[in-house]
Amino acid sequence: MVERWSDLAEDVEELRSQLGGYHLSEIVERLDGAAGERDALGAQVVALRARLNLLERRLKATGSVPSADLDHWPAAVTTLARTVLAGQRVREDLLTETLTQDLARRRALPEAVRAEHRLLLGRVVDLARDAAKAAPDDDPAWQALHTRRARANTALTEQQRLLPEAERDARAAAEQGQAAIRRHRQALPVHKKAVTALAELAARVRTRLGQILGEEQVLPVWFDRALGPAAPEHDLPAWLELAVQVVVHRLAHSVTDPVLALGPRPDEPGPRQEEHDELTRRCEQRRHPG
């Protein structure tokens, strides 16, 4: 045992000599310090990049480089934007697969209750017939048969109670389904026009952004804050697609805020708030990946 401890002590001394005489705790502390310095350096690089971007913007603004205008568009573009907005407003009137399935289930419920009722009624009749042929009342088999018969009668009574309620709900579902179909028919043409308008609007915005980037124009402040002052060196298609969606959102919802790309967050829950939150999340992820 003493020899074992001696060997371990020699191993520790050899390890310390290989590590320059530092204890393991000291090495860990130095590594933590290096990691902290690395994080601090990363933050400084980010801050420096922001200052350089601001300086570049000011130099361009005072020089001959024109500023990009993404807030004033021809009448044809604003008309497309209004068509897109109209489509977004009727989106909730379109029939969905979930709603269609729910209405169908409710309309079919009475027949399901009746089928269960017929099944239970047949079971009660069979149990009554078996009970008539069974042994005296004190026989365990007869008592078990009587218990099953009583349970079947209880279930049958419950099914009889459920049927009127199921029929009322089925009638309500039929009425709701008819109303939903009428809303869907009215909304569908508007929705189709909006889909076509959105494709054309996105194409026009994409073309305009391509011109701006090609001429290295100074982008608006709201664009800079949301997506950066210039196109990235990597993953350009995804960045451009997000930029198009941000500009389309501003056009469709008439956002004119000079700082917030998407304008203030809507208070009322709905498709616009959901779109606002999703675009905000993606822009934030783009600015601060990981």
ROFIPA-239027 format. One record per residue (C-alpha): residue number from 0; residue in one letter; x, y, z. Coordinates in nm, 4 decimals. Example, Ala and Ser with C-alpha at 12.3 -4.5 7.8 and 13.67 -1.06 7.14 Angstrom:
2
+-----+-----+----------+----------+----------+
|   n | res |       px |       py |       pz |
+-----+-----+----------+----------+----------+
|   0 |   A |   1.2300 |  -0.4500 |   0.7800 |
|   1 |   S |   1.3670 |  -0.1060 |   0.7140 |
+-----+-----+----------+----------+----------+
This chain:
290
+-----+-----+----------+----------+----------+
|   n | res |       px |       py |       pz |
+-----+-----+----------+----------+----------+
|   0 |   M |   0.0000 |   0.0000 |   0.0000 |
|   1 |   V |   0.2865 |   0.2385 |   0.0902 |
|   2 |   E |   0.4558 |   0.1609 |  -0.2400 |
|   3 |   R |   0.1303 |   0.2436 |  -0.4235 |
|   4 |   W |   0.1046 |   0.5853 |  -0.2562 |
|   5 |   S |   0.4712 |   0.6492 |  -0.3414 |
|   6 |   D |   0.4072 |   0.5705 |  -0.7076 |
|   7 |   L |   0.1065 |   0.8051 |  -0.7146 |
|   8 |   A |   0.3115 |   1.0869 |  -0.5604 |
|   9 |   E |   0.5813 |   1.0420 |  -0.8242 |
|  10 |   D |   0.3165 |   1.0503 |  -1.0988 |
|  11 |   V |   0.1741 |   1.3750 |  -0.9604 |
|  12 |   E |   0.5172 |   1.5380 |  -0.9463 |
|  13 |   E |   0.5900 |   1.4291 |  -1.3025 |
|  14 |   L |   0.2586 |   1.5746 |  -1.4194 |
|  15 |   R |   0.3279 |   1.9020 |  -1.2408 |
|  16 |   S |   0.6678 |   1.9245 |  -1.4065 |
|  17 |   Q |   0.5058 |   1.8703 |  -1.7459 |
|  18 |   L |   0.2541 |   2.1468 |  -1.6699 |
|  19 |   G |   0.5229 |   2.3955 |  -1.5784 |
|  20 |   G |   0.4815 |   2.3689 |  -1.2046 |
|  21 |   Y |   0.1208 |   2.4851 |  -1.2040 |
|  22 |   H |  -0.1470 |   2.3179 |  -1.0019 |
|  23 |   L |  -0.4478 |   2.1894 |  -1.1939 |
|  24 |   S |  -0.6726 |   2.4508 |  -1.0286 |
|  25 |   E |  -0.4380 |   2.7240 |  -1.1474 |
|  26 |   I |  -0.4540 |   2.5911 |  -1.5033 |
|  27 |   V |  -0.8333 |   2.5809 |  -1.4949 |
|  28 |   E |  -0.8387 |   2.9366 |  -1.3622 |
|  29 |   R |  -0.6097 |   3.0540 |  -1.6424 |
|  30 |   L |  -0.8274 |   2.8809 |  -1.9030 |
|  31 |   D |  -1.1398 |   3.0481 |  -1.7618 |
|  32 |   G |  -0.9628 |   3.3821 |  -1.7798 |
|  33 |   A |  -0.8671 |   3.3215 |  -2.1411 |
|  34 |   A |  -1.2272 |   3.2325 |  -2.2268 |
|  35 |   G |  -1.3470 |   3.5524 |  -2.0615 |
|  36 |   E |  -1.0930 |   3.7559 |  -2.2572 |
|  37 |   R |  -1.2082 |   3.5850 |  -2.5777 |
|  38 |   D |  -1.5737 |   3.6728 |  -2.5067 |
|  39 |   A |  -1.4824 |   4.0305 |  -2.4230 |
|  40 |   L |  -1.2797 |   4.0550 |  -2.7446 |
|  41 |   G |  -1.5765 |   3.9205 |  -2.9416 |
|  42 |   A |  -1.8022 |   4.1875 |  -2.7926 |
|  43 |   Q |  -1.5469 |   4.4546 |  -2.8776 |
|  44 |   V |  -1.5301 |   4.3312 |  -3.2364 |
|  45 |   V |  -1.9089 |   4.3515 |  -3.2660 |
|  46 |   A |  -1.9096 |   4.7051 |  -3.1234 |
|  47 |   L |  -1.6255 |   4.8071 |  -3.3550 |
|  48 |   R |  -1.8086 |   4.6669 |  -3.6560 |
|  49 |   A |  -2.1170 |   4.8686 |  -3.5622 |
|  50 |   R |  -1.9085 |   5.1865 |  -3.5306 |
|  51 |   L |  -1.7466 |   5.1197 |  -3.8685 |
|  52 |   N |  -2.0868 |   5.0677 |  -4.0285 |
|  53 |   L |  -2.2082 |   5.3948 |  -3.8807 |
|  54 |   L |  -1.8964 |   5.5740 |  -4.0031 |
|  55 |   E |  -1.9387 |   5.4266 |  -4.3507 |
|  56 |   R |  -2.3017 |   5.5397 |  -4.3565 |
|  57 |   R |  -2.2064 |   5.8951 |  -4.2581 |
|  58 |   L |  -1.9315 |   5.9092 |  -4.5189 |
|  59 |   K |  -2.1688 |   5.7903 |  -4.7893 |
|  60 |   A |  -2.4361 |   6.0339 |  -4.6783 |
|  61 |   T |  -2.1967 |   6.3278 |  -4.7002 |
|  62 |   G |  -2.0487 |   6.2110 |  -5.0298 |
|  63 |   S |  -2.1921 |   6.1407 |  -5.3692 |
|  64 |   V |  -2.3478 |   5.8041 |  -5.2854 |
|  65 |   P |  -2.7291 |   5.8320 |  -5.3111 |
|  66 |   S |  -2.9626 |   5.7176 |  -5.0369 |
|  67 |   A |  -3.1989 |   5.4313 |  -5.1155 |
|  68 |   D |  -3.5694 |   5.5073 |  -5.1045 |
|  69 |   L |  -3.7772 |   5.2091 |  -4.9978 |
|  70 |   D |  -4.0687 |   5.4092 |  -4.8630 |
|  71 |   H |  -4.2023 |   5.5721 |  -5.1797 |
|  72 |   W |  -4.3285 |   5.3512 |  -5.4576 |
|  73 |   P |  -4.5279 |   5.3925 |  -5.7815 |
|  74 |   A |  -4.9055 |   5.3666 |  -5.7670 |
|  75 |   A |  -4.8971 |   5.0216 |  -5.9288 |
|  76 |   V |  -4.6917 |   4.8883 |  -5.6359 |
|  77 |   T |  -4.9169 |   5.0389 |  -5.3695 |
|  78 |   T |  -5.2170 |   4.8888 |  -5.5495 |
|  79 |   L |  -5.0538 |   4.5464 |  -5.5317 |
|  80 |   A |  -4.9874 |   4.6034 |  -5.1616 |
|  81 |   R |  -5.3539 |   4.6830 |  -5.0956 |
|  82 |   T |  -5.4553 |   4.3649 |  -5.2786 |
|  83 |   V |  -5.2168 |   4.1627 |  -5.0626 |
|  84 |   L |  -5.3594 |   4.3196 |  -4.7472 |
|  85 |   A |  -5.7152 |   4.2419 |  -4.8596 |
|  86 |   G |  -5.6154 |   3.8790 |  -4.8997 |
|  87 |   Q |  -5.4654 |   3.8700 |  -4.5523 |
|  88 |   R |  -5.7852 |   4.0098 |  -4.4033 |
|  89 |   V |  -6.0026 |   3.7334 |  -4.5516 |
|  90 |   R |  -5.7585 |   3.4543 |  -4.4714 |
|  91 |   E |  -5.9525 |   3.3492 |  -4.1629 |
|  92 |   D |  -6.2696 |   3.3101 |  -4.3729 |
|  93 |   L |  -6.1167 |   3.0339 |  -4.5816 |
|  94 |   L |  -6.2217 |   2.6811 |  -4.4975 |
|  95 |   T |  -5.9439 |   2.4793 |  -4.3388 |
|  96 |   E |  -5.9082 |   2.1038 |  -4.3292 |
|  97 |   T |  -5.9327 |   2.1084 |  -3.9505 |
|  98 |   L |  -6.2632 |   2.2983 |  -3.9518 |
|  99 |   T |  -6.4049 |   2.0789 |  -4.2285 |
| 100 |   Q |  -6.3187 |   1.7617 |  -4.0398 |
| 101 |   D |  -6.4643 |   1.8957 |  -3.7143 |
| 102 |   L |  -6.7946 |   1.9919 |  -3.8774 |
| 103 |   A |  -6.8171 |   1.6524 |  -4.0500 |
| 104 |   R |  -6.7546 |   1.4744 |  -3.7209 |
| 105 |   R |  -7.0272 |   1.6722 |  -3.5440 |
| 106 |   R |  -7.2784 |   1.6084 |  -3.8243 |
| 107 |   A |  -7.2061 |   1.2337 |  -3.8101 |
| 108 |   L |  -7.2287 |   1.2096 |  -3.4286 |
| 109 |   P |  -7.6038 |   1.1311 |  -3.4018 |
| 110 |   E |  -7.5694 |   0.8305 |  -3.6293 |
| 111 |   A |  -7.2737 |   0.7103 |  -3.4217 |
| 112 |   V |  -7.4836 |   0.7446 |  -3.1047 |
| 113 |   R |  -7.7709 |   0.5552 |  -3.2675 |
| 114 |   A |  -7.5367 |   0.2752 |  -3.3760 |
| 115 |   E |  -7.4023 |   0.2461 |  -3.0222 |
| 116 |   H |  -7.7596 |   0.2498 |  -2.8924 |
| 117 |   R |  -7.8562 |  -0.0397 |  -3.1211 |
| 118 |   L |  -7.5519 |  -0.2344 |  -3.0126 |
| 119 |   L |  -7.6278 |  -0.1869 |  -2.6437 |
| 120 |   L |  -7.9943 |  -0.2713 |  -2.6934 |
| 121 |   G |  -7.9000 |  -0.6007 |  -2.8543 |
| 122 |   R |  -7.6658 |  -0.6755 |  -2.5677 |
| 123 |   V |  -7.9389 |  -0.6073 |  -2.3096 |
| 124 |   V |  -8.1778 |  -0.8401 |  -2.4928 |
| 125 |   D |  -7.9158 |  -1.1156 |  -2.5078 |
| 126 |   L |  -7.8353 |  -1.0799 |  -2.1390 |
| 127 |   A |  -8.2038 |  -1.0899 |  -2.0467 |
| 128 |   R |  -8.2440 |  -1.4104 |  -2.2483 |
| 129 |   D |  -7.9407 |  -1.5656 |  -2.0801 |
| 130 |   A |  -8.0669 |  -1.4592 |  -1.7374 |
| 131 |   A |  -8.3969 |  -1.6369 |  -1.7969 |
| 132 |   K |  -8.2111 |  -1.9608 |  -1.8644 |
| 133 |   A |  -7.9652 |  -1.9240 |  -1.5776 |
| 134 |   A |  -7.9564 |  -2.1021 |  -1.2418 |
| 135 |   P |  -8.1281 |  -1.9740 |  -0.9238 |
| 136 |   D |  -8.0623 |  -1.6276 |  -0.7899 |
| 137 |   D |  -7.8002 |  -1.7427 |  -0.5415 |
| 138 |   D |  -7.5812 |  -1.8954 |  -0.8104 |
| 139 |   P |  -7.2579 |  -1.6886 |  -0.8639 |
| 140 |   A |  -7.2850 |  -1.7207 |  -1.2414 |
| 141 |   W |  -7.6381 |  -1.5800 |  -1.2363 |
| 142 |   Q |  -7.5269 |  -1.2926 |  -1.0126 |
| 143 |   A |  -7.2412 |  -1.2063 |  -1.2518 |
| 144 |   L |  -7.4859 |  -1.2175 |  -1.5428 |
| 145 |   H |  -7.7243 |  -0.9892 |  -1.3575 |
| 146 |   T |  -7.4404 |  -0.7401 |  -1.2910 |
| 147 |   R |  -7.3482 |  -0.7264 |  -1.6597 |
| 148 |   R |  -7.7128 |  -0.6754 |  -1.7516 |
| 149 |   A |  -7.7456 |  -0.3870 |  -1.5066 |
| 150 |   R |  -7.4334 |  -0.2197 |  -1.6489 |
| 151 |   A |  -7.5640 |  -0.2590 |  -2.0040 |
| 152 |   N |  -7.8959 |  -0.1002 |  -1.9031 |
| 153 |   T |  -7.7095 |   0.1931 |  -1.7479 |
| 154 |   A |  -7.5046 |   0.2443 |  -2.0657 |
| 155 |   L |  -7.8211 |   0.2194 |  -2.2752 |
| 156 |   T |  -7.9888 |   0.4898 |  -2.0667 |
| 157 |   E |  -7.6815 |   0.7135 |  -2.1080 |
| 158 |   Q |  -7.6905 |   0.6698 |  -2.4862 |
| 159 |   Q |  -8.0599 |   0.7618 |  -2.4899 |
| 160 |   R |  -7.9737 |   1.0784 |  -2.2986 |
| 161 |   L |  -7.6883 |   1.1711 |  -2.5364 |
| 162 |   L |  -7.8872 |   1.1336 |  -2.8572 |
| 163 |   P |  -8.0968 |   1.4575 |  -2.8374 |
| 164 |   E |  -7.7858 |   1.6590 |  -2.7504 |
| 165 |   A |  -7.5933 |   1.5031 |  -3.0414 |
| 166 |   E |  -7.8800 |   1.5818 |  -3.2805 |
| 167 |   R |  -7.8903 |   1.9462 |  -3.1676 |
| 168 |   D |  -7.5144 |   1.9807 |  -3.2135 |
| 169 |   A |  -7.5358 |   1.8170 |  -3.5563 |
| 170 |   R |  -7.7985 |   2.0715 |  -3.6678 |
| 171 |   A |  -7.5815 |   2.3544 |  -3.5368 |
| 172 |   A |  -7.2789 |   2.2103 |  -3.7180 |
| 173 |   A |  -7.4771 |   2.1932 |  -4.0417 |
| 174 |   E |  -7.5764 |   2.5596 |  -4.0077 |
| 175 |   Q |  -7.2201 |   2.6625 |  -3.9215 |
| 176 |   G |  -7.0926 |   2.4618 |  -4.2155 |
| 177 |   Q |  -7.3251 |   2.6388 |  -4.4570 |
| 178 |   A |  -7.2200 |   2.9788 |  -4.3205 |
| 179 |   A |  -6.8523 |   2.8789 |  -4.3435 |
| 180 |   I |  -6.9003 |   2.7713 |  -4.7061 |
| 181 |   R |  -7.0612 |   3.1067 |  -4.7909 |
| 182 |   R |  -6.7714 |   3.2966 |  -4.6296 |
| 183 |   H |  -6.5211 |   3.0744 |  -4.8066 |
| 184 |   R |  -6.6809 |   3.1346 |  -5.1470 |
| 185 |   Q |  -6.6727 |   3.5098 |  -5.0907 |
| 186 |   A |  -6.3132 |   3.5081 |  -4.9661 |
| 187 |   L |  -6.1640 |   3.2708 |  -5.2218 |
| 188 |   P |  -6.1505 |   3.5144 |  -5.5197 |
| 189 |   V |  -5.9941 |   3.7812 |  -5.2965 |
| 190 |   H |  -5.7424 |   3.5281 |  -5.1676 |
| 191 |   K |  -5.6473 |   3.4156 |  -5.5192 |
| 192 |   K |  -5.5931 |   3.7755 |  -5.6321 |
| 193 |   A |  -5.3803 |   3.8362 |  -5.3232 |
| 194 |   V |  -5.1594 |   3.5353 |  -5.3987 |
| 195 |   T |  -5.0955 |   3.6624 |  -5.7509 |
| 196 |   A |  -5.0397 |   4.0188 |  -5.6275 |
| 197 |   L |  -4.7962 |   3.9002 |  -5.3592 |
| 198 |   A |  -4.5810 |   3.7202 |  -5.6151 |
| 199 |   E |  -4.5676 |   4.0303 |  -5.8373 |
| 200 |   L |  -4.5072 |   4.2641 |  -5.5446 |
| 201 |   A |  -4.2224 |   4.0483 |  -5.4129 |
| 202 |   A |  -4.0656 |   4.0397 |  -5.7600 |
| 203 |   R |  -4.0755 |   4.4202 |  -5.7857 |
| 204 |   V |  -3.9281 |   4.4649 |  -5.4388 |
| 205 |   R |  -3.6556 |   4.2101 |  -5.5148 |
| 206 |   T |  -3.5649 |   4.3947 |  -5.8345 |
| 207 |   R |  -3.5507 |   4.7264 |  -5.6495 |
| 208 |   L |  -3.3283 |   4.5813 |  -5.3782 |
| 209 |   G |  -3.0993 |   4.4394 |  -5.6442 |
| 210 |   Q |  -3.0579 |   4.7849 |  -5.7967 |
| 211 |   I |  -2.9891 |   4.9403 |  -5.4563 |
| 212 |   L |  -2.7282 |   4.6819 |  -5.3655 |
| 213 |   G |  -2.5677 |   4.6991 |  -5.7089 |
| 214 |   E |  -2.5277 |   5.0762 |  -5.6806 |
| 215 |   E |  -2.4212 |   5.0489 |  -5.3138 |
| 216 |   Q |  -2.6782 |   5.3043 |  -5.2086 |
| 217 |   V |  -2.7179 |   5.3933 |  -4.8425 |
| 218 |   L |  -3.0046 |   5.1886 |  -4.7019 |
| 219 |   P |  -3.2665 |   5.3459 |  -4.4729 |
| 220 |   V |  -3.2127 |   5.3427 |  -4.0974 |
| 221 |   W |  -3.5018 |   5.1021 |  -4.0388 |
| 222 |   F |  -3.3531 |   4.8582 |  -4.2904 |
| 223 |   D |  -3.0086 |   4.8875 |  -4.1317 |
| 224 |   R |  -3.1464 |   4.8155 |  -3.7841 |
| 225 |   A |  -3.3397 |   4.5114 |  -3.9037 |
| 226 |   L |  -3.1035 |   4.3502 |  -4.1543 |
| 227 |   G |  -2.7723 |   4.5347 |  -4.1431 |
| 228 |   P |  -2.6232 |   4.8108 |  -4.3574 |
| 229 |   A |  -2.5315 |   4.5845 |  -4.6481 |
| 230 |   A |  -2.5842 |   4.2379 |  -4.7901 |
| 231 |   P |  -2.3858 |   3.9614 |  -4.6187 |
| 232 |   E |  -2.0987 |   3.7827 |  -4.7882 |
| 233 |   H |  -2.2556 |   3.4452 |  -4.7191 |
| 234 |   D |  -2.6110 |   3.3118 |  -4.7453 |
| 235 |   L |  -2.7182 |   3.6021 |  -4.9663 |
| 236 |   P |  -3.0374 |   3.4384 |  -5.1097 |
| 237 |   A |  -3.1867 |   3.3779 |  -4.7634 |
| 238 |   W |  -3.0976 |   3.7323 |  -4.6528 |
| 239 |   L |  -3.2506 |   3.8814 |  -4.9682 |
| 240 |   E |  -3.5708 |   3.6778 |  -4.9263 |
| 241 |   L |  -3.6090 |   3.8026 |  -4.5679 |
| 242 |   A |  -3.5426 |   4.1595 |  -4.6818 |
| 243 |   V |  -3.8154 |   4.1263 |  -4.9447 |
| 244 |   Q |  -4.0632 |   4.0012 |  -4.6849 |
| 245 |   V |  -3.9828 |   4.2909 |  -4.4514 |
| 246 |   V |  -4.0359 |   4.5486 |  -4.7259 |
| 247 |   V |  -4.3572 |   4.3777 |  -4.8407 |
| 248 |   H |  -4.4835 |   4.3865 |  -4.4815 |
| 249 |   R |  -4.4194 |   4.7614 |  -4.4653 |
| 250 |   L |  -4.5995 |   4.8151 |  -4.7939 |
| 251 |   A |  -4.8996 |   4.5958 |  -4.7153 |
| 252 |   H |  -4.9567 |   4.7494 |  -4.3725 |
| 253 |   S |  -4.8568 |   5.1063 |  -4.4666 |
| 254 |   V |  -4.5733 |   5.1145 |  -4.2115 |
| 255 |   T |  -4.3908 |   5.4482 |  -4.2219 |
| 256 |   D |  -4.1884 |   5.4252 |  -3.8999 |
| 257 |   P |  -3.8383 |   5.5621 |  -3.9785 |
| 258 |   V |  -3.6669 |   5.3425 |  -3.7160 |
| 259 |   L |  -3.8722 |   5.0244 |  -3.6690 |
| 260 |   A |  -3.8753 |   4.8196 |  -3.9870 |
| 261 |   L |  -4.2026 |   4.6467 |  -3.9023 |
| 262 |   G |  -4.3548 |   4.9291 |  -3.7021 |
| 263 |   P |  -4.4840 |   4.8835 |  -3.3449 |
| 264 |   R |  -4.6084 |   4.5367 |  -3.2561 |
| 265 |   P |  -4.9872 |   4.5139 |  -3.3112 |
| 266 |   D |  -5.1853 |   4.4881 |  -2.9868 |
| 267 |   E |  -5.4616 |   4.2710 |  -3.1290 |
| 268 |   P |  -5.3823 |   3.9000 |  -3.1705 |
| 269 |   G |  -5.4204 |   3.7753 |  -3.5243 |
| 270 |   P |  -5.2362 |   3.7082 |  -3.8511 |
| 271 |   R |  -5.0660 |   4.0498 |  -3.8586 |
| 272 |   Q |  -4.9304 |   4.0124 |  -3.5055 |
| 273 |   E |  -4.8109 |   3.6602 |  -3.5873 |
| 274 |   E |  -4.6365 |   3.7828 |  -3.9027 |
| 275 |   H |  -4.4806 |   4.0731 |  -3.7112 |
| 276 |   D |  -4.3452 |   3.8398 |  -3.4425 |
| 277 |   E |  -4.2111 |   3.5877 |  -3.6944 |
| 278 |   L |  -4.0290 |   3.8497 |  -3.9014 |
| 279 |   T |  -3.8917 |   4.0126 |  -3.5855 |
| 280 |   R |  -3.7594 |   3.6765 |  -3.4664 |
| 281 |   R |  -3.5940 |   3.6028 |  -3.8016 |
| 282 |   C |  -3.4339 |   3.9478 |  -3.8232 |
| 283 |   E |  -3.3017 |   3.9122 |  -3.4686 |
| 284 |   Q |  -3.1647 |   3.5688 |  -3.5542 |
| 285 |   R |  -3.0017 |   3.7131 |  -3.8643 |
| 286 |   R |  -2.8338 |   3.9915 |  -3.6668 |
| 287 |   H |  -2.7280 |   3.7689 |  -3.3787 |
| 288 |   P |  -2.6856 |   3.4121 |  -3.5064 |
| 289 |   G |  -2.6471 |   3.1412 |  -3.2453 |
+-----+-----+----------+----------+----------+
